[in-house]
């Protein structure tokens, strides 16, 4: 079956002067690499709002049930975040996602 997982997170940039958009672009690039090698990841979208450092990952997943889909989606997003060198303190596989600390790119001037 096909499921959609919506994963909202709050981003704490490791350097407050970093650019949220560039940091999320890096995570999205890593998610694209995962997508290239994961047939169960059917589609994804990423949106962010720099006014409150919020990011929403929306993944369409092929899975046997909703828990398998959510577990896979959380794993892929977390893997993409870690692949950029960032960390995810407080992250649990039960969906209690609160904060990801990203090392972003310097703000554009």
C-alpha positions in Angstrom: 0.0 0.0 0.0 1.0 3.6 -0.4 1.2 5.9 2.6 2.2 9.5 3.1 4.3 10.5 6.1 4.4 14.1 7.2 7.4 14.9 9.4 7.6 18.4 10.9 10.8 19.3 12.7 12.3 22.4 14.3 15.8 23.2 13.2 18.4 24.6 15.5 21.3 25.9 13.3 24.7 25.2 14.8 25.6 28.8 13.9 22.7 31.3 14.2 24.1 33.2 11.2 23.8 30.2 8.9 21.3 30.0 6.1 18.4 27.7 6.8 17.6 27.3 3.1 21.1 26.2 2.3 21.1 23.7 5.2 17.8 22.2 4.1 19.1 22.0 0.5 21.9 19.9 1.7 19.5 17.6 3.5 17.3 17.4 0.5 20.3 16.5 -1.7 21.0 13.6 0.7 17.3 12.5 0.6 17.5 12.5 -3.2 20.4 10.0 -3.0 18.4 7.8 -0.7 15.5 8.1 -3.1 17.7 6.9 -6.0 18.4 3.7 -4.2 15.2 3.0 -2.3 12.2 1.8 -4.4 9.9 2.0 -1.4 10.4 5.8 -1.3 8.0 6.8 -4.0 8.1 10.6 -3.8 9.0 13.4 -1.4 8.7 17.1 -0.8 10.4 19.4 1.6 9.3 22.9 2.7 10.9 25.2 5.2 10.0 28.5 7.0 13.0 30.5 8.2 10.8 32.8 10.4 10.5 29.9 12.9 13.1 27.5 11.7 10.5 24.9 10.8 10.9 22.2 8.2 8.3 19.7 6.9 9.2 16.6 5.1 6.4 14.8 3.2 7.3 11.3 2.0 5.1 8.9 -0.1 6.1 5.4 0.9 5.2 1.9 -0.3 4.8 -0.3 2.8 2.7 -3.1 4.2 1.2 -0.9 6.9 1.2 2.6 8.3 3.7 1.9 11.1 6.2 0.4 8.6 5.7 3.5 6.4 6.3 5.9 9.3 9.3 4.0 10.6 10.9 4.0 7.1 10.1 7.7 6.5 11.6 8.7 9.8 14.7 6.6 9.2 15.3 8.1 5.7 14.9 11.7 6.9 17.1 11.1 9.9 19.7 9.4 7.7 19.7 12.4 5.3 20.2 14.8 8.2 23.1 12.8 9.6 24.7 12.5 6.1 25.2 16.3 6.2 27.1 16.0 9.5 24.1 17.3 11.5 22.6 15.6 14.6 19.1 14.8 15.9 19.0 15.1 19.7 15.8 13.8 21.2 14.7 12.0 18.1 12.7 8.8 18.7 11.3 6.3 16.2 7.9 6.7 17.7 7.5 10.0 15.8 8.4 12.3 18.7 10.6 14.5 16.5 11.5 17.8 18.0 14.9 19.2 17.0 17.6 18.7 14.4 20.8 20.7 14.7 22.1 21.5 11.2 25.5 22.9 10.2 24.3 25.3 7.5 26.0 27.4 5.0 26.8 31.0 5.8 24.0 33.4 5.2 23.9 35.0 1.8 24.6 38.8 1.8 
